[in-house]
Amino acid sequence: MKNNLQLFALVGALLLLLGGCALAGGTETETTETSVQETSDAVSASEPVEKVTSSVEDYQLRDNDAVYEDDDEDSVVTMYLTVREGNSAENTNHTWTEVNTYSKYWYEDNNLEQYAVEGILQVGDENGLIPGELGYGETVPNAIVKIRGQSSTKREQKNYKIELKDGHGEWRDQRTINLNKHGGEGLRFKNKLAYDLMKDIPQMMSARTQFVHLYVKDETEGGSGIFEDYGLYTQVEQINGRYLRSHGLDNNGHLYKNEFFEFFRYEDSIKLATDPTFNLDDFETYLEIKGDTNHSKLIEMLEDVNDYSIPIEDTVEKWFDTENLYYWMAFHILIGNIDTEARNYFIYSPLNLNKFYFISWDNDGAFDLTENEVRGTSGRNGSWQTGISNYWGVVLFQRMYKNEEYRNGLTEVIETLRTQYLTEEKINNLVNTYRQVVKPYVYSMPDILYARLTDDEYDIVADALAGEIQQNYQFYLESLEKPMPFYIAVPTQENGQLTLSWDAAYDFDNENITYTVELASDALFQNMIFSQQNIRVPQVTTTSLPEGQYFIRVRATNESGYTQDAFDYYVVETNDSYKIYSTKCFYVLADGTIEEYVYDEGE
């Protein structure tokens, strides 16, 4: 009986519950549907939720594609710059003529801060200023202007850095406006071409660029006071904290611009800022500081790179991202941007990550094979400045690429870039777009006065650019077969004998290497003094030399018959200076001692 009463009570409670649900939900059908949905939700809520998580080890450098959404590759922005003498506190109390007269090397030699002027920068079109654009209606200076660059500061046509003053507006979220003339290359668009190619490669960081037609009104002493046409420039986004933030990176991180940096330890210069012996100028001889000033992470990385007791694989895994390294190097190898072996890039590290990443900077030296040929200047074909050997003087890369696994990784990325991102069709489409915009400016005043190519030569070079990818690819493959470059030592002279020596070359396949050494009194080696082939040790002796200028040339050849130059080169000073590779110049002085001639690219 007790069990039956319990059963009746349970059935009654169940009926009461169902009735309540029917009253709350409307009809019985609606009640049933709701119950099913609630049951489904309960089940899904009890199951594990699919989530995507990441770790520090998973982080990969990626650009913010949104910053390029408004790019228009065939557009030209017109800028109007009015320059005035400013004040001594900002070193702007100079004339426009003074600003444009002196090179960076003159300031360094005289230990002077670079001259600048105040400016009003305004953006418009060829008809004048446009309401709403930067500087419209401005009557007082909103910027500080100086020349920019290094070797380019010796050219007649200058590059300019225009720093917008705080609180006086921005242009496309930028306050540093770099205007580059690119006078060292005939097409005047190679830098932009490189950055626009990078934009479509997910593994690379690019930068915003824009063609600019510049007018300048000089209101300093002796100025004309009217807007003068300064021709076409390429604006390139400054890589700084603002760049990091805009491109989705850590603007509190470490950022260094490579001045001439081969990843050696540089103990005398690369120091903590808190070190009593720290000297900013000495530090920035190698790396210009653009981010956080605590250099402890940088120093620890350099110590590991230069510690040969630590396997290079451990160092690379700890401090670098091989994907970033491969894509950065592979890209510049394929476009032939040889001036990247020890400068013209930034290294960046997020504040709380150990990894250092490479960001490209200054690409106007790329795609130079055809232009060198057309202009009759000495190219780099056959020298060490092709393929992987171009980077052999950098301790990080030399240690890294002695490892076959890293070489294979680089080759794989080179194949990917060559076949997917740097195709002839893509490059030709961009080149034809730029040519229609740029060429009319190049052959109009004032740029026509400084054009490096004739009208016909311009088209020959432009038409050949896409084909240079394949040429540089072949150079890369050949560089893997050659011995690596090496340095020639300064000769020594003692007891009537002259000793010629050099470093041993390295071969990836461990082939035997022999050397050819030549000694001459002229850079073209027409007046030969001594010559010897098939030398197996990196040293020979000959009779001592009288006072005078001399040249030594050494080349290395492996068993497969591939020959490599030494790193050393001599620059022949002409209107179009060119390099004689594998050659060291030295002088025998009156007392018999020997001094090496060191070429300063800034002089």
Secondary structure, 3 states (H helix, E strand, C coil): CHHHHHHHHHHHHHHHHHHHHHHHHCCHHHHHHHHHHHHHHHHHHHCCCCCCCCCHHHCCCCCCHHHHCCCCCCCEEEEEEEEECCCHHHCCCCCHHHHHHCCHHHHHHCCCCCCCEEEEEEEEECCEECCCCCCCCCCCCCEEEEEECCHHHHCCCCEEEEEECCCCCCECCECEEEEECCCCCCCCCHHHHHHHHHHCCCCCCCCCEEEEEEEEEECCCCCCCCEEEEEEEEEEECCCHHHHHHCCCCCCCEEEEECCCCCCCCCCCCCCCCCCCCCHHHHCCCEEECCCCCCHHHHHHHHHHCCCCCCHHHHHHHHECHHHHHHHHHHHHHHCCCCCCCCCEEEEECCCCCCEEEEECCCCCCCCHHHHHHHCCCCCCCCCCCHHHHHCCCHHHHHHHCCHHHHHHHHHHHHHHHHHHCCHHHHHHHHHHHHHHHHHHHCCCCHHHHCCCCHHHHHHHHHHCCCHHHHHHHHHHHHHHCCCCCCECCCEEECCEEEEEECCCCCCCCCCEEEEEEEECCCCCCCEEEEEEEECCCEEEEECCCCEEEEEEEEEEECCCCEEECCCEEEECCCCCEEEECEEEEEECCCCCEEECCCCCCC
